[in-house]
Amino acid sequence: MPRVTRERTVTATGDEVWRVVSDPWAQPRWWPHTVRVEDASEDAWTNVLRTPRGHTVRADFTRVEFEPPHRIAWRQELEESPFERIFSSAVTEVELSSAAGGGTLVAITSDERLRGRNRLGGFIVRRAARRRLDEALDGLERAVGRA
């Protein structure tokens, strides 16, 4: 099943990066296609995403791992969503560590399990995940002001 990890060293400190990745309200600053965040609590939130065709779609997330200041993971709630017929599960994880030579090594992993015959499209989902995670890393560099 499609599991993709992308990593990059950013010049910001681990604390600066952690403040951005651990705050759901900050996702419009760095997470691809996120227009705004609604109903955010400590453990759950809703992203309003803009599709390439300009439509908006809501995606609900629940934090499933939280190890400050090094690791956070969230699960997309798929039941009764437009994503339910494609995915059986979708989890994103961000890990931070000190980079050799300074800065912070950021690794983002997307683990998306496909449902039914969609499993045959794993290569397409993997390619889209690589693109999304690279865009997230670009956005994170901008969000911490070190692009």
Contacts in CASP RR format, 6 or more apart in sequence:
PFRMAT RR
TARGET T0000
AUTHOR 0000-0000-0000
METHOD contacts of the structure
MODEL  1
MPRVTRERTVTATGDEVWRVVSDPWAQPRWWPHTVRVEDASEDAWTNVLR
TPRGHTVRADFTRVEFEPPHRIAWRQELEESPFERIFSSAVTEVELSSAA
GGGTLVAITSDERLRGRNRLGGFIVRRAARRRLDEALDGLERAVGRA
1 111 0 8 1.000
1 112 0 8 1.000
1 113 0 8 1.000
1 114 0 8 1.000
1 119 0 8 1.000
1 122 0 8 1.000
2 110 0 8 1.000
2 111 0 8 1.000
2 112 0 8 1.000
2 113 0 8 1.000
2 114 0 8 1.000
2 122 0 8 1.000
2 125 0 8 1.000
2 126 0 8 1.000
2 129 0 8 1.000
3 109 0 8 1.000
3 110 0 8 1.000
3 111 0 8 1.000
3 112 0 8 1.000
4 109 0 8 1.000
4 110 0 8 1.000
4 126 0 8 1.000
4 129 0 8 1.000
4 130 0 8 1.000
4 133 0 8 1.000
5 107 0 8 1.000
5 108 0 8 1.000
5 109 0 8 1.000
5 110 0 8 1.000
5 133 0 8 1.000
6 107 0 8 1.000
6 108 0 8 1.000
6 130 0 8 1.000
6 133 0 8 1.000
6 134 0 8 1.000
6 137 0 8 1.000
7 105 0 8 1.000
7 106 0 8 1.000
7 107 0 8 1.000
7 108 0 8 1.000
7 137 0 8 1.000
8 105 0 8 1.000
8 106 0 8 1.000
8 137 0 8 1.000
8 141 0 8 1.000
9 99 0 8 1.000
9 102 0 8 1.000
9 103 0 8 1.000
9 104 0 8 1.000
9 105 0 8 1.000
9 106 0 8 1.000
10 17 0 8 1.000
10 103 0 8 1.000
10 104 0 8 1.000
10 106 0 8 1.000
10 137 0 8 1.000
10 140 0 8 1.000
10 141 0 8 1.000
10 144 0 8 1.000
10 146 0 8 1.000
11 102 0 8 1.000
11 103 0 8 1.000
11 146 0 8 1.000
12 103 0 8 1.000
12 104 0 8 1.000
12 144 0 8 1.000
12 145 0 8 1.000
12 146 0 8 1.000
13 103 0 8 1.000
13 104 0 8 1.000
14 69 0 8 1.000
14 96 0 8 1.000
14 98 0 8 1.000
14 103 0 8 1.000
14 104 0 8 1.000
15 69 0 8 1.000
16 104 0 8 1.000
16 144 0 8 1.000
17 96 0 8 1.000
17 104 0 8 1.000
17 106 0 8 1.000
17 140 0 8 1.000
17 144 0 8 1.000
18 68 0 8 1.000
18 69 0 8 1.000
18 70 0 8 1.000
18 96 0 8 1.000
19 26 0 8 1.000
20 26 0 8 1.000
20 29 0 8 1.000
20 30 0 8 1.000
20 140 0 8 1.000
20 143 0 8 1.000
20 144 0 8 1.000
21 30 0 8 1.000
21 72 0 8 1.000
21 94 0 8 1.000
21 96 0 8 1.000
21 106 0 8 1.000
21 140 0 8 1.000
22 66 0 8 1.000
22 68 0 8 1.000
22 69 0 8 1.000
22 72 0 8 1.000
24 37 0 8 1.000
24 40 0 8 1.000
24 45 0 8 1.000
24 61 0 8 1.000
25 37 0 8 1.000
25 40 0 8 1.000
26 143 0 8 1.000
27 34 0 8 1.000
27 37 0 8 1.000
27 45 0 8 1.000
27 47 0 8 1.000
28 34 0 8 1.000
28 35 0 8 1.000
28 36 0 8 1.000
28 37 0 8 1.000
29 139 0 8 1.000
29 142 0 8 1.000
29 143 0 8 1.000
30 136 0 8 1.000
30 139 0 8 1.000
30 140 0 8 1.000
30 142 0 8 1.000
30 143 0 8 1.000
31 47 0 8 1.000
31 136 0 8 1.000
31 139 0 8 1.000
32 132 0 8 1.000
32 135 0 8 1.000
32 136 0 8 1.000
32 139 0 8 1.000
33 49 0 8 1.000
33 50 0 8 1.000
33 51 0 8 1.000
34 47 0 8 1.000
34 48 0 8 1.000
34 49 0 8 1.000
35 48 0 8 1.000
35 49 0 8 1.000
35 50 0 8 1.000
35 56 0 8 1.000
36 47 0 8 1.000
36 48 0 8 1.000
37 45 0 8 1.000
37 46 0 8 1.000
37 47 0 8 1.000
37 48 0 8 1.000
38 45 0 8 1.000
38 46 0 8 1.000
38 48 0 8 1.000
38 58 0 8 1.000
39 45 0 8 1.000
39 46 0 8 1.000
40 46 0 8 1.000
42 63 0 8 1.000
43 62 0 8 1.000
43 63 0 8 1.000
44 60 0 8 1.000
44 61 0 8 1.000
44 62 0 8 1.000
44 63 0 8 1.000
45 60 0 8 1.000
45 61 0 8 1.000
46 58 0 8 1.000
46 59 0 8 1.000
46 60 0 8 1.000
46 61 0 8 1.000
47 58 0 8 1.000
47 59 0 8 1.000
47 61 0 8 1.000
48 56 0 8 1.000
48 57 0 8 1.000
48 58 0 8 1.000
49 56 0 8 1.000
49 57 0 8 1.000
49 58 0 8 1.000
49 59 0 8 1.000
50 56 0 8 1.000
51 57 0 8 1.000
57 82 0 8 1.000
58 81 0 8 1.000
59 76 0 8 1.000
59 81 0 8 1.000
59 83 0 8 1.000
60 76 0 8 1.000
60 77 0 8 1.000
60 81 0 8 1.000
61 74 0 8 1.000
61 75 0 8 1.000
61 76 0 8 1.000
61 77 0 8 1.000
62 74 0 8 1.000
62 75 0 8 1.000
62 77 0 8 1.000
63 72 0 8 1.000
63 73 0 8 1.000
63 74 0 8 1.000
64 73 0 8 1.000
64 74 0 8 1.000
64 75 0 8 1.000
64 91 0 8 1.000
65 71 0 8 1.000
65 72 0 8 1.000
65 73 0 8 1.000
65 93 0 8 1.000
66 72 0 8 1.000
66 73 0 8 1.000
69 96 0 8 1.000
70 95 0 8 1.000
70 96 0 8 1.000
70 97 0 8 1.000
71 93 0 8 1.000
71 94 0 8 1.000
71 95 0 8 1.000
71 96 0 8 1.000
72 93 0 8 1.000
72 94 0 8 1.000
73 91 0 8 1.000
73 92 0 8 1.000
73 93 0 8 1.000
73 94 0 8 1.000
74 91 0 8 1.000
74 92 0 8 1.000
75 89 0 8 1.000
75 90 0 8 1.000
75 91 0 8 1.000
76 83 0 8 1.000
76 87 0 8 1.000
76 90 0 8 1.000
76 91 0 8 1.000
76 92 0 8 1.000
78 84 0 8 1.000
78 87 0 8 1.000
78 88 0 8 1.000
78 89 0 8 1.000
78 90 0 8 1.000
83 90 0 8 1.000
84 115 0 8 1.000
85 115 0 8 1.000
85 118 0 8 1.000
86 114 0 8 1.000
86 115 0 8 1.000
86 118 0 8 1.000
87 112 0 8 1.000
87 113 0 8 1.000
87 114 0 8 1.000
87 115 0 8 1.000
87 118 0 8 1.000
88 113 0 8 1.000
88 114 0 8 1.000
88 115 0 8 1.000
88 116 0 8 1.000
89 111 0 8 1.000
89 112 0 8 1.000
89 113 0 8 1.000
90 110 0 8 1.000
90 111 0 8 1.000
90 112 0 8 1.000
90 113 0 8 1.000
91 110 0 8 1.000
91 111 0 8 1.000
91 112 0 8 1.000
92 108 0 8 1.000
92 109 0 8 1.000
92 110 0 8 1.000
92 111 0 8 1.000
93 108 0 8 1.000
93 109 0 8 1.000
93 111 0 8 1.000
94 106 0 8 1.000
94 107 0 8 1.000
94 108 0 8 1.000
94 109 0 8 1.000
95 106 0 8 1.000
95 107 0 8 1.000
95 108 0 8 1.000
95 109 0 8 1.000
96 104 0 8 1.000
96 105 0 8 1.000
96 106 0 8 1.000
96 107 0 8 1.000
97 104 0 8 1.000
97 105 0 8 1.000
97 107 0 8 1.000
98 104 0 8 1.000
98 105 0 8 1.000
99 105 0 8 1.000
106 137 0 8 1.000
106 140 0 8 1.000
108 133 0 8 1.000
108 136 0 8 1.000
108 137 0 8 1.000
110 129 0 8 1.000
110 132 0 8 1.000
110 133 0 8 1.000
112 125 0 8 1.000
112 129 0 8 1.000
114 121 0 8 1.000
114 122 0 8 1.000
114 125 0 8 1.000
138 147 0 8 1.000
139 147 0 8 1.000
141 147 0 8 1.000
END
